[in-house]
Amino acid sequence: MVRRRQAATMGTSIFPCLFVILLTRCSPVGCAGGSDSASHSTASATEKPVPLKNIADAEAFVSGAEVAVIGFFQDPQSPEAEQFVLAAGQVPEVPFGLSSSAAVLSHYGASANTVALFRTVDNDRRDLDMNDREVDAKKLTRFVRINELRLVTEYDPVTAIGVMQSSVQFNLLLITDKMSPKHPERMRKFRAAAELYKGKILFILLDSNLKSNERVLSYFQLKKSQLPALAVFHTPDDEHDVLTVDEISIDRVQDFCNRFLQRMQQKEDKSEEKPPNEEL
């Protein structure tokens, strides 16, 4: 039986609240590796970083992955480029490319010693200036971990930062047990639904087995016996709904998301209505 309910509201927007909840239970460094299982790796055993000699190479590289990173270096042997190469080896599931082509730098409007992360989920780009002497391979790796939002992103203190910084204001959480034998099929359907909402809703996986996530369940007034569940929310005004489900289906996710989007659109339309001018 499917039950729909309104989650309890709090004084601040939901995702920052969840972010704070996680930070109280798990350090960003300790949780940084948690997103791998929700990501579909596109990196292979090919040379890394991949040399991008021209604009066509760069465009094909960016379009061929959910998340792609390009280092723009006039001197590929510079200290900054060396740190970039070190970082590339520390994030094997994310493809790294390197270009020293003036045409490529100009095409992307990038200055020398800049690292750009491209992601398709919200059609966004994030830049990091490597001219800052304090930026090393460790900080570059963290920059990538924070911003590598994917079609489905696993929730942890690191990815939470990237989600909060995204221009996409709607988020959908799948709260489920990753150890369940049904998890692969649930993820397949959840990912398929995510394809339909690129640029509109960020799809997020939250593992109910993690100790650090227990307070998130409590926040949404959920018990493990009620899972799996979906939680959708609009970050600017704290509007959100929770839906407990027997199983995940593409149609069910669509219906839940569309109803919420329609409700938010109606609310926006109503707020934009102007009262009639009073006659003097």
Backbone bond lengths (Angstrom), bond angles and torsions (degrees), N, CA, C in turn:
res aa  C-N    CA-C-N  psi(-1)  N-CA   C-N-CA  omega(-1)  CA-C   N-CA-C  phi
1 M - - - 1.471 - - 1.527 109.16 -
2 V 1.300 115.54 133.40 1.451 120.95 -179.70 1.516 109.06 -93.65
3 R 1.305 116.03 129.13 1.461 120.93 179.06 1.513 108.77 -121.78
4 R 1.313 115.19 133.51 1.455 120.31 178.42 1.510 109.09 -114.36
5 R 1.337 115.35 137.47 1.453 118.46 -177.28 1.516 108.71 -148.91
6 Q 1.322 115.38 160.78 1.457 121.74 176.98 1.515 108.38 -95.36
7 A 1.327 116.51 124.70 1.456 119.68 178.91 1.514 110.00 -71.39
8 A 1.307 115.49 154.06 1.458 120.06 179.20 1.515 109.92 -65.13
9 T 1.317 116.80 139.91 1.457 120.96 -179.73 1.512 109.88 -90.39
10 M 1.345 113.86 156.85 1.450 119.99 176.18 1.517 107.30 -130.69
11 G 1.315 116.51 175.20 1.447 120.96 -171.03 1.503 115.60 -72.41
12 T 1.327 119.05 -19.27 1.454 121.24 -179.49 1.500 109.18 -124.81
13 S 1.339 117.27 169.81 1.456 120.30 -175.80 1.512 111.14 -64.00
14 I 1.318 116.37 152.92 1.449 122.19 -168.51 1.509 113.71 -63.59
15 F 1.326 116.84 -50.70 1.454 116.33 -172.47 1.512 112.51 -63.78
16 P 1.342 120.60 -42.55 1.455 118.28 172.49 1.513 112.55 -56.62
17 C 1.338 117.51 -36.32 1.462 120.03 177.42 1.528 110.55 -63.19
18 L 1.323 116.80 -46.04 1.455 120.52 179.06 1.510 110.45 -63.45
19 F 1.334 116.60 -37.01 1.448 121.58 178.99 1.522 109.89 -61.39
20 V 1.330 116.66 -45.89 1.453 120.95 178.98 1.522 110.72 -63.52
21 I 1.345 115.84 -41.01 1.461 119.87 178.62 1.512 110.95 -57.74
22 L 1.329 116.41 -45.47 1.456 119.96 -179.31 1.516 111.97 -66.29
23 L 1.315 117.39 -41.13 1.455 120.02 -177.96 1.523 112.21 -63.65
24 T 1.316 117.08 -25.60 1.461 119.61 178.88 1.523 112.24 -77.10
25 R 1.334 116.45 -12.61 1.456 119.65 -176.02 1.518 114.04 -118.48
26 C 1.342 117.71 -16.07 1.450 119.54 -172.89 1.511 110.64 -155.50
27 S 1.310 117.45 129.44 1.456 120.56 -179.91 1.508 110.39 -74.16
28 P 1.340 117.66 149.10 1.458 120.94 179.21 1.517 112.81 -57.54
29 V 1.335 117.44 -36.99 1.455 119.46 -179.78 1.510 110.96 -66.13
30 G 1.331 116.69 -41.47 1.451 120.73 -177.36 1.502 113.45 -70.23
31 C 1.325 117.21 -24.90 1.457 120.44 -176.73 1.515 112.90 -103.14
32 A 1.309 117.64 1.19 1.459 120.39 -170.90 1.508 113.34 -61.77
33 G 1.306 117.80 -25.89 1.451 118.83 -176.73 1.499 114.76 -90.48
34 G 1.329 117.69 5.82 1.453 119.96 -172.13 1.509 115.46 -74.55
35 S 1.328 118.42 -11.80 1.459 119.56 -172.79 1.519 113.32 -87.07
36 D 1.328 117.47 -4.36 1.458 118.92 -172.50 1.515 112.73 -61.35
37 S 1.335 118.00 -40.88 1.455 120.64 -173.07 1.520 111.98 -70.31
38 A 1.325 117.88 -23.86 1.458 120.36 178.17 1.510 111.92 -88.14
39 S 1.318 116.74 -10.36 1.458 121.10 -177.93 1.504 110.09 -96.56
40 H 1.314 115.87 140.93 1.446 120.13 173.53 1.514 107.64 -98.02
41 S 1.328 116.38 104.79 1.451 121.18 -172.47 1.515 111.40 -63.87
42 T 1.338 114.29 137.50 1.452 120.11 176.58 1.516 110.86 -113.20
43 A 1.341 116.76 -7.90 1.445 119.56 -179.54 1.516 109.70 -74.93
44 S 1.310 117.17 150.15 1.449 121.69 179.47 1.511 109.04 -130.54
45 A 1.295 115.82 -168.23 1.451 120.63 -178.24 1.525 111.62 -84.25
46 T 1.334 117.93 11.11 1.444 120.73 -179.90 1.521 110.33 -71.12
47 E 1.326 115.92 169.58 1.457 121.38 -179.56 1.517 110.68 -55.84
48 K 1.332 115.21 137.76 1.449 119.51 -177.93 1.522 109.17 -137.50
49 P 1.326 119.96 126.39 1.467 125.24 -0.64 1.526 113.29 -74.07
50 V 1.318 114.80 156.51 1.459 121.66 -178.99 1.529 109.61 -79.38
51 P 1.326 119.51 128.23 1.465 120.55 177.19 1.528 110.90 -70.81
52 L 1.320 116.31 129.75 1.463 122.41 -179.88 1.522 107.55 -115.00
53 K 1.314 116.04 102.33 1.461 121.09 -170.26 1.520 114.23 -86.65
54 N 1.329 116.47 -20.77 1.454 118.91 -177.81 1.531 110.63 -149.35
55 I 1.329 115.72 176.44 1.464 120.52 -176.32 1.518 111.38 -63.30
56 A 1.321 117.25 -39.87 1.470 120.59 -179.59 1.516 110.96 -61.51
57 D 1.339 116.02 -42.20 1.471 120.09 177.53 1.525 110.36 -60.34
58 A 1.326 116.05 -45.53 1.463 120.72 -177.24 1.520 111.74 -65.25
59 E 1.329 116.93 -43.72 1.466 119.72 -179.14 1.523 111.23 -65.28
60 A 1.321 117.06 -40.12 1.471 120.49 178.56 1.523 110.01 -66.03
61 F 1.315 116.50 -37.12 1.472 121.45 179.75 1.525 110.51 -64.24
62 V 1.322 117.00 -46.38 1.462 121.37 -178.11 1.525 111.12 -67.22
63 S 1.321 116.87 -41.77 1.469 120.16 -176.61 1.526 112.83 -75.90
64 G 1.308 117.68 -11.84 1.458 120.52 -175.38 1.519 115.15 -90.85
65 A 1.339 117.99 5.87 1.467 119.89 -177.43 1.518 110.76 -147.13
66 E 1.330 116.30 153.76 1.463 120.73 174.79 1.520 110.31 -63.57
67 V 1.332 115.12 -39.63 1.464 121.90 177.89 1.523 107.56 -133.34
68 A 1.325 116.86 131.27 1.461 121.33 178.21 1.524 108.99 -139.37
69 V 1.331 116.13 144.38 1.459 121.95 -178.77 1.525 109.05 -122.03
70 I 1.329 116.39 130.93 1.463 121.20 176.68 1.521 109.39 -122.38
71 G 1.328 115.80 131.70 1.449 121.79 172.90 1.519 109.13 -99.69
72 F 1.331 116.31 123.48 1.459 121.28 179.63 1.535 108.48 -101.50
73 F 1.328 116.97 104.62 1.465 122.02 -176.19 1.528 109.84 -131.13
74 Q 1.322 116.16 124.33 1.459 119.05 175.41 1.520 110.88 -66.01
75 D 1.344 115.09 -36.23 1.457 120.86 177.61 1.523 108.87 -113.51
76 P 1.336 118.60 102.48 1.469 120.56 -178.18 1.523 113.95 -67.81
77 Q 1.316 117.51 -5.17 1.455 121.54 177.16 1.528 112.41 -104.31
78 S 1.310 116.99 6.77 1.463 120.97 -177.60 1.529 111.14 -69.53
79 P 1.335 117.42 159.95 1.469 120.30 177.32 1.529 112.23 -56.57
80 E 1.344 116.20 -36.86 1.462 119.38 179.90 1.532 110.84 -65.99
81 A 1.335 116.14 -40.50 1.458 120.18 178.61 1.525 110.75 -66.49
82 E 1.319 117.20 -34.49 1.464 121.02 178.14 1.528 110.73 -64.19
83 Q 1.332 116.97 -40.62 1.464 120.55 176.42 1.527 110.80 -64.86
84 F 1.319 115.87 -36.30 1.468 121.22 177.41 1.524 110.65 -62.20
85 V 1.315 116.78 -44.19 1.462 121.36 179.56 1.530 110.17 -64.11
86 L 1.323 116.95 -40.32 1.468 120.29 177.77 1.530 110.67 -62.12
87 A 1.331 116.30 -43.61 1.468 120.08 179.41 1.522 111.19 -63.58
88 A 1.323 116.63 -37.38 1.469 120.39 -179.92 1.522 111.07 -59.11
89 G 1.319 116.49 -36.39 1.458 119.91 178.93 1.510 113.81 -72.99
90 Q 1.331 116.65 -17.64 1.463 120.78 -178.34 1.527 112.63 -91.72
91 V 1.330 116.74 -9.18 1.466 120.70 179.68 1.527 107.67 -127.61
92 P 1.320 117.83 72.00 1.468 121.11 -171.72 1.519 115.02 -64.05
93 E 1.343 117.60 -24.81 1.468 119.04 -175.82 1.527 113.30 -85.53
94 V 1.336 117.30 -5.40 1.458 121.03 178.52 1.525 109.12 -109.95
95 P 1.340 118.73 125.73 1.463 120.58 179.36 1.528 111.91 -71.45
96 F 1.323 116.01 131.68 1.461 123.10 177.15 1.518 109.02 -112.93
97 G 1.332 116.18 135.56 1.453 121.29 174.71 1.515 109.49 -124.70
98 L 1.320 117.02 155.17 1.458 121.52 -179.53 1.523 108.94 -133.49
99 S 1.333 115.16 132.11 1.459 119.30 179.05 1.525 110.51 -134.82
100 S 1.330 115.21 136.99 1.464 121.96 173.88 1.525 110.30 -116.93
101 S 1.339 115.47 12.64 1.461 121.14 -179.36 1.525 110.38 -76.86
102 A 1.333 116.22 126.98 1.462 120.24 177.91 1.527 110.89 -62.09
103 A 1.327 116.25 -34.25 1.466 120.15 179.60 1.521 111.24 -66.08
104 V 1.328 116.70 -40.38 1.463 121.33 179.57 1.525 110.17 -67.32
105 L 1.344 116.70 -44.47 1.461 120.12 178.72 1.524 110.54 -59.79
106 S 1.323 116.50 -42.58 1.461 120.55 -179.74 1.524 111.18 -67.47
107 H 1.330 116.71 -39.79 1.467 121.61 -179.15 1.523 111.09 -59.23
108 Y 1.335 116.29 -38.80 1.463 120.51 -178.19 1.533 112.65 -96.47
109 G 1.323 116.79 3.08 1.462 119.88 179.32 1.508 112.06 61.50
110 A 1.322 116.59 34.87 1.461 121.72 -175.84 1.523 110.34 -103.34
111 S 1.310 115.59 138.43 1.456 120.21 173.57 1.522 108.89 -85.97
112 A 1.324 116.07 164.32 1.460 119.89 -179.39 1.520 110.77 -62.82
113 N 1.321 116.04 148.90 1.468 123.42 -179.98 1.533 111.97 63.06
114 T 1.320 114.60 39.94 1.464 120.97 175.53 1.528 109.13 -115.86
115 V 1.321 116.01 139.08 1.461 121.63 173.94 1.525 107.71 -110.44
116 A 1.319 116.46 129.06 1.462 121.40 -179.31 1.521 110.16 -119.43
117 L 1.313 115.85 131.68 1.464 121.85 175.89 1.523 107.89 -106.65
118 F 1.312 116.26 125.98 1.470 123.15 179.74 1.523 108.82 -110.97
119 R 1.329 117.35 136.75 1.462 120.65 177.70 1.519 109.77 -138.86
120 T 1.319 115.31 141.91 1.458 120.49 -175.42 1.518 113.04 -87.95
121 V 1.335 118.42 -21.80 1.457 120.63 -172.40 1.528 111.97 -60.61
122 D 1.345 117.12 -35.83 1.455 119.81 176.23 1.530 111.21 -129.20
123 N 1.342 115.17 17.31 1.466 121.80 177.47 1.525 110.97 51.32
124 D 1.330 115.57 48.17 1.456 121.17 -174.20 1.526 110.40 -115.94
125 R 1.312 114.23 162.00 1.465 122.06 176.49 1.521 108.39 -135.75
126 R 1.320 116.00 135.92 1.456 121.68 177.45 1.526 108.80 -123.85
127 D 1.349 117.02 132.01 1.461 122.09 -177.54 1.525 111.12 -111.24
128 L 1.319 115.27 147.55 1.466 122.29 175.31 1.520 108.38 -131.53
129 D 1.331 115.48 127.04 1.462 121.24 -179.32 1.527 109.44 -84.56
130 M 1.323 116.08 114.32 1.460 120.83 -179.16 1.527 112.33 -84.48
131 N 1.323 118.14 -1.21 1.458 120.69 177.23 1.524 111.74 -71.65
132 D 1.327 115.86 -19.88 1.455 120.71 175.51 1.521 108.75 -67.89
133 R 1.310 116.89 119.90 1.469 121.04 -176.03 1.526 112.86 -63.01
134 E 1.326 115.83 -19.77 1.464 118.93 -178.94 1.523 112.15 -80.89
135 V 1.324 117.80 -10.58 1.457 121.29 -179.83 1.520 109.27 -85.39
136 D 1.323 115.79 114.69 1.456 121.43 177.91 1.521 109.23 -122.65
137 A 1.333 116.39 -172.21 1.468 120.19 -177.68 1.524 111.44 -60.47
138 K 1.328 117.00 -36.50 1.465 120.57 -178.96 1.524 110.91 -64.99
139 K 1.329 116.91 -45.69 1.461 120.38 -179.03 1.525 111.13 -71.21
140 L 1.320 116.20 -33.01 1.463 119.65 176.44 1.527 110.40 -66.38
141 T 1.323 116.26 -40.87 1.464 120.53 177.41 1.521 110.57 -60.84
142 R 1.321 116.93 -42.67 1.465 120.68 178.91 1.526 110.40 -64.69
143 F 1.330 117.19 -39.63 1.466 121.60 176.91 1.529 110.42 -56.90
144 V 1.328 116.45 -43.92 1.463 120.50 179.52 1.521 110.49 -67.59
145 R 1.325 117.89 -44.30 1.469 121.51 -178.90 1.524 111.55 -61.21
146 I 1.311 116.38 -39.83 1.464 120.20 -179.67 1.526 111.16 -65.80
147 N 1.319 116.56 -40.09 1.462 120.87 -169.68 1.517 115.24 -100.38
148 E 1.339 118.87 1.12 1.464 119.98 -176.07 1.532 112.26 -82.41
149 L 1.310 116.16 57.23 1.459 119.90 176.36 1.526 109.15 -68.77
150 R 1.318 115.61 137.16 1.463 120.95 -175.99 1.522 110.62 -122.50
151 L 1.314 115.09 -175.46 1.452 119.86 178.04 1.523 109.74 -55.29
152 V 1.325 115.70 -42.83 1.466 122.28 169.57 1.518 106.88 -129.63
153 T 1.313 116.87 121.16 1.457 122.15 -177.41 1.520 109.44 -108.95
154 E 1.330 116.64 131.05 1.461 118.85 176.99 1.526 109.64 -79.20
155 Y 1.314 114.95 135.72 1.462 122.40 -173.71 1.518 111.60 -80.35
156 D 1.337 116.71 124.52 1.459 123.19 171.22 1.523 107.41 -155.89
157 P 1.324 119.05 174.70 1.475 119.37 -176.08 1.517 114.31 -60.30
158 V 1.329 118.22 -26.34 1.458 120.63 -179.05 1.530 110.75 -79.44
159 T 1.328 117.29 -51.51 1.458 119.63 -179.81 1.532 111.22 -67.01
160 A 1.336 117.17 -24.54 1.468 120.03 178.42 1.518 111.23 -59.37
161 I 1.333 116.81 -35.34 1.461 120.20 179.66 1.520 110.11 -63.87
162 G 1.337 116.11 -46.54 1.455 120.22 179.77 1.514 112.38 -62.88
163 V 1.325 117.23 -38.73 1.463 120.74 179.26 1.527 110.31 -63.88
164 M 1.334 116.45 -43.46 1.462 119.60 -179.71 1.517 111.85 -65.12
165 Q 1.336 116.98 -29.65 1.459 120.44 -177.85 1.523 112.78 -85.93
166 S 1.323 117.49 -9.31 1.459 120.96 -178.69 1.528 110.63 -69.20
167 S 1.327 115.39 148.77 1.469 120.23 176.97 1.524 111.65 -75.26
168 V 1.332 117.37 -14.32 1.469 121.40 178.08 1.526 108.71 -75.17
169 Q 1.316 116.60 123.85 1.462 121.23 -172.14 1.527 114.19 -97.57
170 F 1.335 116.77 -6.91 1.461 120.16 178.26 1.529 109.21 -107.69
171 N 1.317 115.94 137.14 1.449 121.61 179.80 1.520 109.82 -132.79
172 L 1.328 116.11 140.55 1.462 121.37 178.00 1.521 108.99 -123.40
173 L 1.314 115.55 118.94 1.460 121.80 178.40 1.520 110.37 -96.71
174 L 1.326 116.46 132.07 1.457 121.92 166.16 1.520 106.37 -103.00
175 I 1.317 115.86 111.28 1.465 121.54 -179.04 1.518 106.90 -100.13
176 T 1.318 116.07 112.96 1.458 120.02 -170.83 1.516 111.41 -154.74
177 D 1.319 115.49 167.55 1.463 123.25 178.95 1.522 109.11 -91.52
178 K 1.324 116.82 110.58 1.460 120.24 -178.31 1.526 112.88 -68.80
179 M 1.325 116.95 -17.90 1.460 120.87 -179.84 1.524 112.11 -84.24
180 S 1.321 116.68 -8.85 1.457 120.34 -179.76 1.527 110.65 -66.33
181 P 1.329 117.50 140.69 1.472 119.40 176.20 1.533 112.39 -62.99
182 K 1.323 116.55 -17.23 1.462 120.72 178.75 1.521 112.69 -85.76
183 H 1.321 117.03 -5.65 1.467 120.20 -174.66 1.529 113.69 -59.56
184 P 1.330 120.03 -46.45 1.474 118.92 -179.43 1.528 113.16 -57.03
185 E 1.330 116.63 -40.97 1.460 119.70 -179.90 1.535 111.01 -70.27
186 R 1.338 116.38 -37.92 1.461 119.40 176.67 1.530 110.31 -61.76
187 M 1.315 116.41 -42.92 1.452 120.04 -179.57 1.526 111.71 -66.35
188 R 1.330 116.47 -37.11 1.465 119.99 178.85 1.527 109.99 -59.60
189 K 1.330 116.24 -45.54 1.459 120.93 -179.07 1.532 111.42 -71.13
190 F 1.326 116.17 -37.60 1.466 120.66 179.50 1.524 110.27 -65.32
191 R 1.318 116.78 -41.49 1.467 121.22 177.53 1.529 110.87 -65.61
192 A 1.323 116.13 -40.39 1.464 119.66 179.04 1.528 110.55 -61.88
193 A 1.323 116.53 -39.81 1.466 120.26 177.37 1.525 110.42 -68.41
194 A 1.322 116.96 -36.57 1.469 120.73 -179.84 1.522 111.71 -61.19
195 E 1.323 116.68 -32.61 1.463 120.95 178.69 1.532 111.08 -58.71
196 L 1.329 116.42 -29.71 1.462 121.24 -176.37 1.519 113.21 -79.12
197 Y 1.333 116.92 -12.35 1.460 120.26 -173.61 1.528 113.16 -124.88
198 K 1.316 116.07 25.31 1.466 119.39 177.78 1.529 110.07 -57.31
199 G 1.310 114.92 131.51 1.458 119.44 179.40 1.510 114.36 81.43
200 K 1.338 117.60 -6.82 1.461 121.44 -179.12 1.526 112.29 -113.36
201 I 1.344 115.30 -43.73 1.466 120.42 -177.69 1.520 108.65 -135.84
202 L 1.324 116.49 133.90 1.456 120.62 172.28 1.527 108.33 -87.55
203 F 1.325 116.72 127.41 1.458 121.97 179.14 1.533 108.90 -96.47
204 I 1.329 114.93 128.67 1.461 120.75 -171.61 1.519 110.03 -129.81
205 L 1.314 116.41 134.73 1.464 122.71 176.78 1.519 109.62 -99.54
206 L 1.321 116.49 131.29 1.464 121.63 175.65 1.521 108.66 -125.00
207 D 1.331 116.10 119.22 1.462 122.38 -177.62 1.525 110.20 -82.65
208 S 1.317 115.81 116.57 1.465 120.60 -177.32 1.522 112.66 -71.12
209 N 1.332 117.88 -12.77 1.465 120.33 -179.19 1.518 113.30 -79.19
210 L 1.315 117.08 -20.31 1.453 119.89 -177.14 1.525 110.74 -73.54
211 K 1.309 115.31 133.16 1.461 120.54 179.19 1.519 110.93 -58.18
212 S 1.340 115.38 -37.24 1.463 120.61 -177.93 1.525 112.91 -66.31
213 N 1.331 117.51 -14.19 1.465 120.71 -178.27 1.528 113.72 -99.89
214 E 1.324 117.40 -1.85 1.464 119.77 -177.73 1.526 111.67 -60.44
215 R 1.320 116.02 -37.78 1.467 118.78 -178.49 1.520 111.39 -72.55
216 V 1.332 117.10 -23.27 1.460 119.80 175.86 1.526 109.38 -68.01
217 L 1.345 115.98 -42.48 1.458 119.68 176.10 1.519 110.23 -59.68
218 S 1.322 115.48 -42.48 1.459 119.74 179.40 1.519 111.11 -64.12
219 Y 1.309 116.12 -38.26 1.466 121.03 179.05 1.525 110.85 -59.08
220 F 1.323 116.76 -41.44 1.460 121.04 179.80 1.530 112.07 -88.69
221 Q 1.324 116.27 8.36 1.459 122.04 178.38 1.528 111.12 57.50
222 L 1.322 115.14 45.31 1.454 121.71 -178.83 1.526 110.61 -115.45
223 K 1.324 114.98 145.31 1.453 121.46 171.40 1.531 108.29 -109.20
224 K 1.315 115.79 156.17 1.465 118.92 -178.53 1.530 111.69 -60.55
225 S 1.320 116.06 -28.39 1.466 119.57 179.67 1.528 112.05 -68.67
226 Q 1.342 116.92 -15.32 1.469 120.97 -179.16 1.530 112.47 -93.00
227 L 1.314 116.60 -3.85 1.464 120.44 -175.87 1.518 111.49 -84.19
228 P 1.352 116.70 155.46 1.456 128.39 4.60 1.520 112.87 -74.21
229 A 1.328 114.94 158.48 1.461 120.42 179.35 1.522 109.39 -143.12
230 L 1.325 114.73 156.27 1.457 122.06 175.71 1.529 108.72 -114.57
231 A 1.315 116.14 139.43 1.463 121.07 175.45 1.521 107.98 -131.78
232 V 1.321 116.77 119.95 1.459 121.60 -179.96 1.517 108.36 -113.76
233 F 1.325 116.99 141.68 1.459 118.77 179.56 1.515 111.94 -152.38
234 H 1.328 113.02 155.99 1.460 123.34 179.78 1.521 106.22 -110.96
235 T 1.317 117.23 111.26 1.463 120.50 -168.71 1.529 115.18 -63.57
236 P 1.342 120.83 -35.23 1.468 118.05 -175.42 1.523 115.20 -64.71
237 D 1.333 118.17 -32.90 1.465 118.31 -172.95 1.524 114.28 -126.06
238 D 1.347 117.27 10.75 1.461 120.83 172.85 1.522 114.27 71.43
239 E 1.332 118.80 13.16 1.464 120.88 175.95 1.523 108.81 -73.79
240 H 1.341 116.83 133.82 1.462 119.39 179.96 1.521 111.34 -160.38
241 D 1.310 114.88 156.67 1.462 122.57 176.36 1.523 109.00 -133.67
242 V 1.312 115.71 154.18 1.462 122.16 175.51 1.519 108.41 -124.90
243 L 1.313 116.19 135.07 1.456 121.67 179.68 1.519 109.30 -129.04
244 T 1.327 117.22 117.03 1.459 120.78 173.87 1.528 108.15 -87.83
245 V 1.310 115.86 137.85 1.462 120.72 -175.15 1.522 110.67 -132.67
246 D 1.329 115.39 152.44 1.465 119.40 173.75 1.519 109.93 -71.38
247 E 1.320 115.12 -44.42 1.459 121.30 177.56 1.518 109.35 -150.48
248 I 1.327 115.74 159.14 1.451 121.56 179.74 1.522 109.91 -84.85
249 S 1.321 115.41 135.87 1.464 120.71 172.09 1.512 107.71 -139.34
250 I 1.321 116.78 154.57 1.459 121.06 -179.67 1.522 110.38 -61.90
251 D 1.329 116.75 -43.60 1.468 120.81 -179.11 1.524 111.43 -62.54
252 R 1.328 115.96 -40.39 1.463 119.85 -178.38 1.524 110.61 -67.05
253 V 1.330 116.52 -41.46 1.465 120.22 177.82 1.518 110.00 -64.19
254 Q 1.334 116.85 -44.02 1.465 121.00 178.66 1.521 112.01 -59.21
255 D 1.321 115.46 -47.37 1.461 120.19 -178.36 1.526 110.72 -61.25
256 F 1.321 116.35 -43.48 1.468 121.56 -179.55 1.524 110.42 -63.47
257 C 1.324 116.60 -46.87 1.466 120.93 -179.17 1.523 111.60 -66.26
258 N 1.331 116.84 -44.86 1.464 120.17 -176.95 1.525 111.97 -64.37
259 R 1.321 116.22 -40.18 1.463 119.58 178.75 1.534 110.55 -61.96
260 F 1.333 115.34 -42.00 1.464 119.36 -179.00 1.530 110.66 -68.66
261 L 1.333 116.77 -43.44 1.460 120.36 178.50 1.523 111.44 -61.47
262 Q 1.330 116.37 -41.03 1.466 120.30 178.56 1.523 110.90 -63.71
263 R 1.323 115.70 -41.83 1.459 119.77 179.70 1.526 110.88 -62.73
264 M 1.332 116.35 -42.35 1.458 119.97 -179.95 1.523 111.28 -68.47
265 Q 1.331 117.13 -34.28 1.461 120.27 177.39 1.526 110.73 -66.98
266 Q 1.325 115.87 -41.31 1.460 119.92 177.59 1.526 110.94 -63.20
267 K 1.309 115.97 -38.79 1.461 120.26 178.36 1.520 110.60 -64.86
268 E 1.336 116.17 -41.17 1.464 120.44 179.20 1.525 111.12 -66.65
269 D 1.343 115.52 -42.57 1.469 119.07 178.98 1.520 110.99 -61.60
270 K 1.313 116.15 -40.29 1.455 120.37 -178.65 1.523 111.03 -66.31
271 S 1.340 116.39 -38.30 1.466 120.10 -178.82 1.520 111.84 -70.17
272 E 1.350 116.00 -23.31 1.466 120.06 -179.25 1.512 112.81 -88.11
273 E 1.336 116.16 -10.53 1.465 119.25 178.16 1.522 110.30 -67.75
274 K 1.299 115.69 130.33 1.448 120.53 -179.39 1.524 110.14 -98.58
275 P 1.312 116.55 138.72 1.486 117.86 177.84 1.517 109.85 -66.17
276 P 1.329 117.29 147.15 1.485 120.44 179.33 1.521 111.18 -59.82
277 N 1.318 116.26 145.09 1.459 120.95 178.76 1.520 110.10 -65.33
278 E 1.297 113.24 133.19 1.467 117.19 179.03 1.529 109.26 -79.82
279 E 1.308 114.89 138.03 1.460 119.41 178.89 1.523 109.46 -78.08
280 L 1.299 114.10 135.60 1.467 119.63 179.89 1.529 110.54 -84.39
